[in-house]
Amino acid sequence: MLKLKVVPMKLVSRSTHSQMEYGENSDVLLLENLSEIKMELANCSKFAKELASGVDIFVNDAFSQSHKVLASTVGVACFCSACIAGFYFEEGLYQLKKITRTTNRPYVAIIGGRNLAGKAAALRFLASKCDALVFVGSMAFQIIHAMGVPVPVKLLELGALKEAVRIVESANSRNVPIVLPKDFWCMNDVFPEQMEIFSIDSMLDGWRPVDLGPLSLQKIIPLLSECKKILCIGPLKFSSSRQEEGGVSKLAEVLSSLIQSTCDVTFVGKMESGGLLRKSTSISVDNFVKNASVVWEFLKGKRLPGLMALDRAYPFDIKWDIAYADPMRPLVVDVGSGNGLFLFGMAKSRKDLNFLGLEINLKLVKRCLDHLHHSGMQNVYFITTNATTSFRSIVSRYPGDLVLVSIQCPNPDFNKPEHRWRMLQRSLVEAVADLLIFGGKVYLQSDIEAVALRMKKEFIEYSKGKLVLVHDPETDSVQQRGWLMENPFGVRSDWEQHVLDRGEPMYRLLLSKVEK
């Protein structure tokens, strides 16, 4: 339809060098499946750089992989000018937001599947949002056990009791009812074609539950019929069975009819999407989020690495005239401002400048704002944000000039996959280089020389000639290896002071923006 030439792109080696064979005169390069390649799973920086070779704008539409740290979704973001979400990714984010929205009530969560201990934080979150929790899967037995009802040992998960008790207590504290199955369709272990109905206290050895029984449905369906919003997450059946007309099928029919009556129903999980779409014409793909792992991680309150790697606009309107007495003063920005010691010290000595701290740690920002409130200072402010992805969005709105950006002692754990996305990225460097006025400065320092060298290399490389080193290596203020011996501002951060008190060196450098 678009008349574009699509060429498959082959990775020559999967273990050492991932050299790529590019098709000539191609419009679209189609990459092979990367899921089995070790460098992809390890978020190998070299592999990610090769994937991003020749790429300016990275569009991530792999929402189902957003909970993982991969070279193709997280690593490549370090080497692209812009990283944005695709349409499918945006739709996935919309579904996540919809799950947490509680405007339509009553809101009930139907919870299936197993591994209660691993999902406990998410279940407590649902207990804080929903008006009732309905357990229909294997986790139901863990909750039943936590309520003091005897359960066959074979149905219990090791180490789940403590977390199950906490979930029950969390629900009880909000008067949120927990609805549990009363009976089950069970399959004979020896003769799988034999099916019988048992209550939890009458289940015989040699039988295992596979589906909801009629009494369970009589208890659950009236509750659902009153709902305005339903979240159905995890497999509804206890295990696979050939029974097509059991409790889960009837439950699906009820949910289908509720959708027709304008109830907002969301299904989470691949297993449910396939079966329910075949059985009901009123249930559409818009009612589904296929990757349950992403949703569980989100409900646990964890950050999604694939999302955090993308550029994002700062979502709030900043009232600069409230933050500063004079919002037209030149601006100094400290990226990763920590406890604010450096900025508070600078703000006291330079009343002619405004200072802005960008810090991802909410607790540290709250502490800084509390101190700011008590001090009465009107030329310093702090914002909770990931500066890597929001620097341009925030600073471009400031009415005055950006004259200085400092990055001091960033997270050095760039060999740990869970921290790699936090390190200095190309998008941040380009934003700094673009927004600084001519003659504006960038101050970089670290107590780890490898980190300082990396920052120096990336600022010079990604600024594309806009930023150059300020100091002259021949002057006395510079060490042999080219680092500044002294802090040029005379104000130290808390970590800088800690390092110097240990008698160890700091590796500092200053860059200036020049006309190309």
VEXDREN-2710 file (C-alpha; in Angstrom, 1 decimal):
% VEXDREN-2710
k/r/px/py/pz
1/MET/0.0/0.0/0.0
2/LEU/2.8/2.4/0.9
3/LYS/5.0/1.0/-1.9
4/LEU/8.1/0.8/0.3
5/LYS/10.9/-1.7/-0.2
6/VAL/11.2/-4.0/2.9
7/VAL/14.5/-5.8/3.3
8/PRO/15.1/-8.5/6.0
9/MET/18.1/-7.7/8.3
10/LYS/20.2/-10.6/9.4
11/LEU/22.4/-10.7/12.5
12/VAL/25.6/-12.5/11.4
13/SER/26.6/-13.7/14.8
14/ARG/24.5/-14.2/18.0
15/SER/27.4/-14.6/20.5
16/THR/30.1/-12.1/19.8
17/HIS/29.9/-9.4/17.1
18/SER/26.4/-8.6/15.9
19/GLN/27.4/-7.2/12.6
20/MET/24.4/-6.5/10.4
21/GLU/23.9/-7.0/6.7
22/TYR/21.9/-4.1/5.3
23/GLY/20.0/-4.3/2.1
24/GLU/20.8/-1.6/-0.4
25/ASN/18.3/1.0/-1.4
26/SER/15.8/-0.2/1.2
27/ASP/13.0/1.8/2.8
28/VAL/12.3/-0.5/5.7
29/LEU/14.7/-2.9/7.5
30/LEU/12.9/-5.9/9.0
31/LEU/14.8/-7.3/12.0
32/GLU/14.7/-11.0/12.9
33/ASN/13.4/-12.1/16.3
34/LEU/15.8/-10.9/19.0
35/SER/14.4/-12.8/22.0
36/GLU/16.9/-15.6/21.9
37/ILE/20.0/-13.4/21.5
38/LYS/22.0/-13.0/24.7
39/MET/23.1/-9.5/23.9
40/GLU/19.5/-8.4/23.6
41/LEU/18.5/-9.9/26.9
42/ALA/21.6/-8.5/28.6
43/ASN/20.9/-5.0/27.2
44/CYS/24.4/-5.0/25.8
45/SER/25.5/-1.4/25.1
46/LYS/27.6/-2.3/22.0
47/PHE/24.7/-4.4/20.6
48/ALA/22.2/-1.6/21.2
49/LYS/24.5/0.9/19.5
50/GLU/24.7/-1.3/16.4
51/LEU/20.9/-1.6/16.4
52/ALA/20.6/2.2/16.5
53/SER/23.2/2.7/13.8
54/GLY/21.9/5.3/11.4
55/VAL/18.7/5.9/13.5
56/ASP/17.7/9.4/14.5
57/ILE/14.2/8.7/15.9
58/PHE/13.3/5.5/17.7
59/VAL/9.6/4.5/17.9
60/ASN/8.8/1.8/20.4
61/ASP/5.6/-0.1/19.7
62/ALA/6.6/-3.2/21.8
63/PHE/4.3/-2.4/24.8
64/SER/4.3/-6.1/25.7
65/GLN/8.0/-5.9/26.4
66/SER/7.9/-2.7/28.3
67/HIS/8.5/-4.4/31.7
68/LYS/11.9/-5.8/30.5
69/VAL/15.3/-4.2/30.1
70/LEU/16.3/-5.1/26.6
71/ALA/18.8/-3.7/24.1
72/SER/16.2/-3.1/21.5
73/THR/13.8/-1.2/23.7
74/VAL/16.0/0.4/26.4
75/GLY/19.6/0.3/25.3
76/VAL/18.9/1.9/21.9
77/ALA/17.4/5.0/23.6
78/CYS/20.9/6.0/24.6
79/PHE/22.0/6.4/21.0
80/CYS/18.9/8.0/19.3
81/SER/18.1/11.7/19.1
82/ALA/14.4/11.1/20.0
83/CYS/12.6/8.1/21.5
84/ILE/8.8/8.1/21.3
85/ALA/5.9/5.6/21.8
86/GLY/4.1/4.1/18.8
87/PHE/0.3/4.0/18.5
88/TYR/0.1/0.4/20.0
89/PHE/2.3/1.5/22.9
90/GLU/0.1/4.5/23.5
91/GLU/-3.0/2.3/23.5
92/GLY/-1.3/0.1/26.1
93/LEU/-0.6/3.0/28.3
94/TYR/-4.2/4.2/28.0
95/GLN/-5.4/0.8/29.1
96/LEU/-3.1/0.9/32.2
97/LYS/-4.4/4.3/33.1
98/LYS/-8.0/3.1/32.6
99/ILE/-7.4/0.2/35.0
100/THR/-6.5/2.6/37.9
101/ARG/-9.3/5.1/37.1
102/THR/-12.2/4.7/39.6
103/THR/-14.8/7.1/38.3
104/ASN/-17.2/4.2/37.5
105/ARG/-18.4/2.4/40.6
106/PRO/-18.9/-0.2/41.8
107/TYR/-15.6/-1.4/40.5
108/VAL/-14.8/-5.1/41.0
109/ALA/-11.6/-7.0/40.2
110/ILE/-11.9/-10.7/39.1
111/ILE/-8.5/-12.3/39.8
112/GLY/-7.3/-15.6/38.4
113/GLY/-4.0/-17.4/38.1
114/ARG/-1.4/-18.4/40.7
115/ASN/1.8/-17.0/42.4
116/LEU/0.1/-15.0/45.1
117/ALA/3.3/-14.1/46.9
118/GLY/4.8/-12.6/43.7
119/LYS/1.7/-10.5/43.0
120/ALA/0.9/-9.5/46.6
121/ALA/1.8/-5.8/46.2
122/ALA/-0.5/-5.6/43.1
123/LEU/-3.3/-7.3/45.0
124/ARG/-3.0/-4.9/47.9
125/PHE/-3.1/-2.0/45.4
126/LEU/-6.3/-3.5/43.9
127/ALA/-7.8/-3.7/47.4
128/SER/-7.2/0.0/47.7
129/LYS/-8.9/0.9/44.5
130/CYS/-11.7/-1.6/44.0
131/ASP/-15.1/-2.1/45.8
132/ALA/-14.7/-5.9/45.8
133/LEU/-12.2/-8.6/45.0
134/VAL/-13.4/-11.9/43.4
135/PHE/-10.8/-14.7/43.4
136/VAL/-11.6/-17.4/40.8
137/GLY/-8.2/-19.0/40.1
138/SER/-5.5/-20.9/42.1
139/MET/-4.9/-17.8/44.3
140/ALA/-8.4/-18.3/45.7
141/PHE/-7.1/-21.3/47.7
142/GLN/-4.4/-19.2/49.3
143/ILE/-7.0/-16.6/50.5
144/ILE/-9.3/-19.3/51.7
145/HIS/-6.4/-20.8/53.7
146/ALA/-5.6/-17.3/55.1
147/MET/-9.2/-17.0/56.4
148/GLY/-8.7/-20.1/58.5
149/VAL/-10.5/-22.6/56.3
150/PRO/-8.7/-26.0/55.8
151/VAL/-7.4/-26.4/52.2
152/PRO/-5.8/-29.6/50.7
153/VAL/-2.0/-29.2/51.0
154/LYS/-1.6/-29.9/47.2
155/LEU/-3.5/-26.7/46.4
156/LEU/-1.3/-24.4/48.6
157/GLU/1.6/-22.3/47.3
158/LEU/4.8/-22.4/49.4
159/GLY/5.3/-19.1/51.3
160/ALA/2.0/-17.6/50.3
161/LEU/0.2/-17.6/53.7
162/LYS/1.8/-14.5/55.1
163/GLU/1.1/-12.4/52.0
164/ALA/-2.4/-13.8/51.8
165/VAL/-3.1/-12.7/55.4
166/ARG/-1.8/-9.2/54.5
167/ILE/-4.1/-9.0/51.5
168/VAL/-7.1/-10.0/53.6
169/GLU/-6.2/-7.4/56.3
170/SER/-5.8/-4.7/53.6
171/ALA/-9.2/-5.5/52.2
172/ASN/-10.8/-5.6/55.6
173/SER/-9.3/-2.2/56.6
174/ARG/-11.3/-0.6/53.7
175/ASN/-14.4/-2.8/54.2
176/VAL/-13.8/-4.3/50.7
177/PRO/-15.5/-7.7/50.5
178/ILE/-13.5/-10.7/49.2
179/VAL/-15.6/-13.1/47.2
180/LEU/-14.4/-16.7/47.0
181/PRO/-15.6/-19.8/45.2
182/LYS/-17.9/-22.2/47.2
183/ASP/-17.6/-25.2/44.9
184/PHE/-15.6/-26.5/42.0
185/TRP/-15.8/-28.7/39.0
186/CYS/-13.0/-31.2/39.6
187/MET/-11.2/-33.6/37.2
188/ASN/-10.1/-37.1/38.1
189/ASP/-6.3/-37.5/38.0
190/VAL/-6.5/-41.0/36.6
191/PHE/-9.6/-40.7/34.4
192/PRO/-9.5/-37.1/33.0
193/GLU/-12.9/-37.5/31.3
194/GLN/-14.6/-37.9/34.7
195/MET/-15.8/-34.6/36.2
196/GLU/-17.5/-34.1/39.6
197/ILE/-18.5/-31.1/41.7
198/PHE/-16.9/-30.7/45.2
199/SER/-17.0/-28.0/47.9
200/ILE/-13.6/-27.0/49.3
201/ASP/-14.1/-29.1/52.4
202/SER/-15.3/-32.2/50.6
203/MET/-12.7/-32.6/47.9
204/LEU/-11.4/-36.1/47.6
205/ASP/-7.8/-37.3/47.0
206/GLY/-7.2/-37.9/43.3
207/TRP/-9.3/-35.0/42.1
208/ARG/-8.2/-31.5/41.2
209/PRO/-10.2/-28.3/40.6
210/VAL/-10.4/-27.0/37.1
211/ASP/-13.4/-24.8/37.0
212/LEU/-16.0/-22.9/39.0
213/GLY/-19.1/-24.8/40.3
214/PRO/-22.7/-23.7/40.1
215/LEU/-22.9/-22.4/43.7
216/SER/-19.8/-20.2/43.1
217/LEU/-21.6/-18.7/40.1
218/GLN/-24.7/-18.0/42.1
219/LYS/-22.5/-16.1/44.5
220/ILE/-20.5/-14.1/41.9
221/ILE/-23.0/-13.2/39.2
222/PRO/-25.3/-11.1/41.3
223/LEU/-22.4/-9.0/42.5
224/LEU/-21.1/-8.5/38.9
225/SER/-24.6/-7.5/37.7
226/GLU/-24.4/-4.4/39.9
227/CYS/-21.0/-3.2/38.6
228/LYS/-20.2/-0.3/36.4
229/LYS/-16.5/-1.4/36.0
230/ILE/-14.8/-4.8/36.0
231/LEU/-11.2/-5.8/35.8
232/CYS/-10.7/-9.5/34.9
233/ILE/-7.0/-10.3/35.3
234/GLY/-5.3/-13.7/35.0
235/PRO/-6.6/-17.2/33.8
236/LEU/-10.2/-17.7/35.0
237/LYS/-9.8/-21.5/35.1
238/PHE/-7.8/-23.3/37.8
239/SER/-6.1/-25.4/35.1
240/SER/-6.7/-26.6/31.6
241/SER/-9.7/-28.8/30.9
242/ARG/-11.7/-29.9/27.9
243/GLN/-14.9/-28.7/29.6
244/GLU/-16.5/-26.1/27.3
245/GLU/-19.8/-25.4/29.1
246/GLY/-18.4/-25.0/32.7
247/GLY/-18.5/-22.1/35.1
248/VAL/-15.9/-20.0/33.3
249/SER/-17.9/-20.2/30.1
250/LYS/-21.1/-19.0/31.9
251/LEU/-19.1/-16.3/33.6
252/ALA/-17.8/-15.1/30.2
253/GLU/-21.4/-15.0/28.9
254/VAL/-22.3/-12.8/31.9
255/LEU/-19.4/-10.5/31.3
256/SER/-20.3/-10.3/27.6
257/SER/-23.9/-9.2/28.5
258/LEU/-22.5/-6.6/30.9
259/ILE/-20.4/-5.1/28.2
260/GLN/-23.6/-4.7/26.1
261/SER/-25.2/-2.9/29.0
262/THR/-22.3/-0.3/29.0
263/CYS/-20.4/-1.9/31.9
264/ASP/-16.6/-1.1/31.4
265/VAL/-14.9/-4.5/31.3
266/THR/-11.2/-5.0/30.8
267/PHE/-9.6/-8.5/30.3
268/VAL/-5.9/-9.0/31.0
269/GLY/-4.0/-11.9/29.6
270/LYS/-3.4/-13.8/26.4
271/MET/-5.2/-16.9/27.6
272/GLU/-8.4/-15.0/28.1
273/SER/-8.2/-13.0/24.9
274/GLY/-8.2/-16.0/22.6
275/GLY/-11.0/-18.0/24.2
276/LEU/-13.3/-15.2/25.0
277/LEU/-13.1/-13.5/21.6
278/ARG/-14.1/-16.8/20.0
279/LYS/-17.1/-17.3/22.3
280/SER/-18.6/-13.8/22.3
281/THR/-19.3/-11.2/19.6
282/SER/-19.8/-8.4/22.0
283/ILE/-16.3/-8.6/23.4
284/SER/-13.8/-6.8/21.2
285/VAL/-10.0/-6.4/21.1
286/ASP/-10.6/-3.0/22.8
287/ASN/-11.5/-4.9/26.0
288/PHE/-8.2/-6.7/26.2
289/VAL/-4.6/-6.1/27.4
290/LYS/-2.8/-9.2/26.2
291/ASN/0.4/-9.0/28.3
292/ALA/-0.5/-9.7/31.9
293/SER/3.1/-9.4/33.1
294/VAL/3.2/-5.7/32.1
295/VAL/0.0/-5.0/34.0
296/TRP/1.1/-6.9/37.1
297/GLU/4.4/-5.0/37.3
298/PHE/2.4/-1.7/36.8
299/LEU/0.0/-2.6/39.6
300/LYS/2.9/-3.4/41.9
301/GLY/4.0/0.2/41.5
302/LYS/7.2/-0.6/39.6
303/ARG/8.5/1.5/36.8
304/LEU/8.4/0.0/33.3
305/PRO/11.9/0.3/31.8
306/GLY/10.6/0.4/28.2
307/LEU/8.5/3.4/29.1
308/MET/11.1/5.2/31.2
309/ALA/13.5/5.1/28.2
310/LEU/11.1/7.2/26.1
311/ASP/11.1/11.0/25.9
312/ARG/8.1/12.4/27.7
313/ALA/6.7/15.9/28.1
314/TYR/6.5/17.1/31.6
315/PRO/2.8/16.8/32.4
316/PHE/2.3/19.8/34.7
317/ASP/2.2/23.5/34.0
318/ILE/5.0/25.2/35.9
319/LYS/4.2/28.5/37.4
320/TRP/7.6/30.2/37.1
321/ASP/6.4/33.5/38.6
322/ILE/5.4/31.5/41.8
323/ALA/8.6/29.5/41.9
324/TYR/10.9/32.5/41.6
325/ALA/10.7/36.2/42.6
326/ASP/12.0/37.1/39.2
327/PRO/11.5/34.4/36.5
328/MET/13.5/36.4/34.0
329/ARG/16.8/35.9/35.8
330/PRO/19.3/33.5/34.1
331/LEU/18.8/29.9/35.0
332/VAL/21.1/27.3/36.5
333/VAL/19.9/23.6/36.3
334/ASP/21.4/20.8/38.5
335/VAL/20.5/17.4/37.0
336/GLY/20.1/14.8/39.8
337/SER/20.1/17.5/42.5
338/GLY/19.9/15.0/45.4
339/ASN/19.5/16.7/48.8
340/GLY/20.0/20.1/47.2
341/LEU/23.1/21.1/49.1
342/PHE/24.9/22.4/46.0
343/LEU/22.0/24.5/44.8
344/PHE/21.2/25.9/48.2
345/GLY/24.8/27.0/48.6
346/MET/24.9/28.5/45.1
347/ALA/21.5/30.3/45.6
348/LYS/22.8/32.0/48.7
349/SER/25.9/33.3/47.0
350/ARG/24.4/34.3/43.6
351/LYS/21.2/36.3/44.1
352/ASP/21.3/37.3/40.5
353/LEU/20.6/33.8/39.2
354/ASN/17.7/31.3/39.6
355/PHE/18.4/27.7/40.4
356/LEU/16.4/24.6/39.4
357/GLY/17.0/21.1/40.7
358/LEU/15.7/18.1/38.7
359/GLU/15.6/14.9/40.8
360/ILE/13.9/11.6/40.3
361/ASN/13.7/10.7/44.0
362/LEU/10.4/12.1/45.3
363/LYS/11.4/11.9/49.0
364/LEU/14.6/14.0/48.3
365/VAL/12.6/16.6/46.4
366/LYS/10.0/16.9/49.2
367/ARG/12.8/17.4/51.7
368/CYS/14.3/20.1/49.6
369/LEU/11.0/21.9/49.2
370/ASP/10.3/21.7/52.9
371/HIS/13.7/23.3/53.6
372/LEU/13.0/25.9/50.9
373/HIS/9.7/26.8/52.5
374/HIS/11.3/27.4/55.9
375/SER/14.3/29.3/54.5
376/GLY/12.2/31.8/52.5
377/MET/14.6/31.7/49.5
378/GLN/13.0/32.9/46.3
379/ASN/15.7/32.0/43.7
380/VAL/15.8/28.2/43.9
381/TYR/13.2/25.5/43.1
382/PHE/13.0/21.7/42.8
383/ILE/11.0/19.4/40.5
384/THR/10.5/15.6/40.8
385/THR/11.2/14.2/37.3
386/ASN/13.4/12.0/35.2
387/ALA/15.5/14.7/33.6
388/THR/16.8/12.4/30.9
389/THR/13.4/12.4/29.3
390/SER/11.9/15.6/30.4
391/PHE/14.7/18.2/30.5
392/ARG/13.8/19.8/27.2
393/SER/10.1/19.9/28.0
394/ILE/10.7/21.7/31.3
395/VAL/13.6/24.0/30.6
396/SER/12.3/25.2/27.2
397/ARG/9.3/26.7/29.0
398/TYR/11.5/28.9/31.3
399/PRO/11.2/32.5/30.2
400/GLY/14.8/33.5/30.9
401/ASP/18.2/32.2/29.6
402/LEU/19.8/28.9/30.5
403/VAL/23.4/29.7/31.5
404/LEU/24.6/26.7/33.3
405/VAL/23.8/22.9/33.6
406/SER/25.6/20.7/36.2
407/ILE/25.6/16.9/36.4
408/GLN/27.5/15.7/39.4
409/CYS/28.2/12.1/40.4
410/PRO/25.5/10.3/38.3
411/ASN/24.7/6.7/39.0
412/PRO/27.8/4.7/38.1
413/ASP/26.2/1.3/37.9
414/PHE/26.0/1.3/34.1
415/ASN/26.9/-2.4/34.0
416/LYS/23.8/-3.3/35.9
417/PRO/20.8/-3.8/33.5
418/GLU/18.3/-2.3/35.9
419/HIS/20.3/1.0/36.1
420/ARG/21.5/1.4/32.5
421/TRP/18.6/3.6/31.4
422/ARG/19.5/6.0/34.2
423/MET/22.9/6.9/32.8
424/LEU/23.5/10.0/30.7
425/GLN/21.7/9.6/27.4
426/ARG/22.0/11.3/24.0
427/SER/18.6/12.9/24.2
428/LEU/19.6/14.8/27.4
429/VAL/22.9/15.9/25.9
430/GLU/21.2/17.2/22.8
431/ALA/18.6/19.1/24.9
432/VAL/21.3/20.7/27.0
433/ALA/23.3/21.7/23.9
434/ASP/20.2/23.1/22.2
435/LEU/18.8/25.1/25.1
436/LEU/22.0/26.7/26.5
437/ILE/22.7/30.3/25.4
438/PHE/26.0/30.9/23.6
439/GLY/28.7/31.1/26.2
440/GLY/26.6/29.0/28.6
441/LYS/28.4/26.3/30.6
442/VAL/28.1/22.6/31.4
443/TYR/29.8/21.5/34.6
444/LEU/30.5/17.7/35.0
445/GLN/32.1/15.9/37.8
446/SER/32.4/12.4/39.4
447/ASP/34.5/10.6/41.9
448/ILE/34.8/7.7/39.4
449/GLU/37.1/8.6/36.5
450/ALA/35.5/6.1/34.1
451/VAL/32.1/7.9/34.6
452/ALA/33.7/11.3/34.1
453/LEU/35.4/10.1/30.9
454/ARG/32.1/8.7/29.7
455/MET/30.3/12.0/30.4
456/LYS/33.0/14.0/28.6
457/LYS/33.0/11.7/25.6
458/GLU/29.2/11.8/25.2
459/PHE/28.8/15.5/25.7
460/ILE/31.5/16.3/23.1
461/GLU/30.1/13.6/20.7
462/TYR/26.4/14.2/21.0
463/SER/26.6/18.0/21.1
464/LYS/28.0/17.9/17.6
465/GLY/30.5/20.7/18.0
466/LYS/28.3/23.0/20.1
467/LEU/30.2/22.3/23.3
468/VAL/33.9/22.6/23.8
469/LEU/36.2/22.2/26.8
470/VAL/36.8/25.5/28.6
471/HIS/40.0/25.1/30.5
472/ASP/43.5/25.3/29.0
473/PRO/45.5/22.1/29.8
474/GLU/48.6/24.4/30.2
475/THR/47.3/26.3/33.2
476/ASP/48.0/25.4/36.9
477/SER/44.4/24.8/37.7
478/VAL/44.3/21.6/35.6
479/GLN/45.7/18.2/36.6
480/GLN/48.0/16.2/34.4
481/ARG/45.2/14.2/32.9
482/GLY/43.1/17.2/32.0
483/TRP/40.8/17.4/35.0
484/LEU/40.0/20.6/36.9
485/MET/41.8/20.6/40.3
486/GLU/39.3/22.9/42.0
487/ASN/35.5/23.3/42.0
488/PRO/35.2/26.5/39.9
489/PHE/32.1/27.6/41.9
490/GLY/33.5/27.2/45.4
491/VAL/30.3/25.3/46.5
492/ARG/30.4/21.6/47.0
493/SER/27.8/18.9/46.9
494/ASP/27.4/16.6/49.9
495/TRP/29.0/13.7/48.0
496/GLU/31.9/15.8/46.7
497/GLN/32.6/16.9/50.3
498/HIS/32.4/13.2/51.4
499/VAL/34.9/12.1/48.7
500/LEU/37.3/14.9/49.5
501/ASP/37.1/14.2/53.2
502/ARG/38.3/10.7/52.4
503/GLY/41.3/12.2/50.6
504/GLU/40.2/10.9/47.2
505/PRO/40.1/13.0/44.0
506/MET/37.2/14.4/42.1
507/TYR/37.2/14.4/38.3
508/ARG/35.8/17.7/37.0
509/LEU/35.5/19.5/33.7
510/LEU/33.8/22.5/32.3
511/LEU/32.4/22.9/28.8
512/SER/31.1/26.0/27.0
513/LYS/28.6/26.5/24.1
514/VAL/30.2/28.0/21.1
515/GLU/28.9/29.0/17.6
516/LYS/29.8/26.3/15.2
END
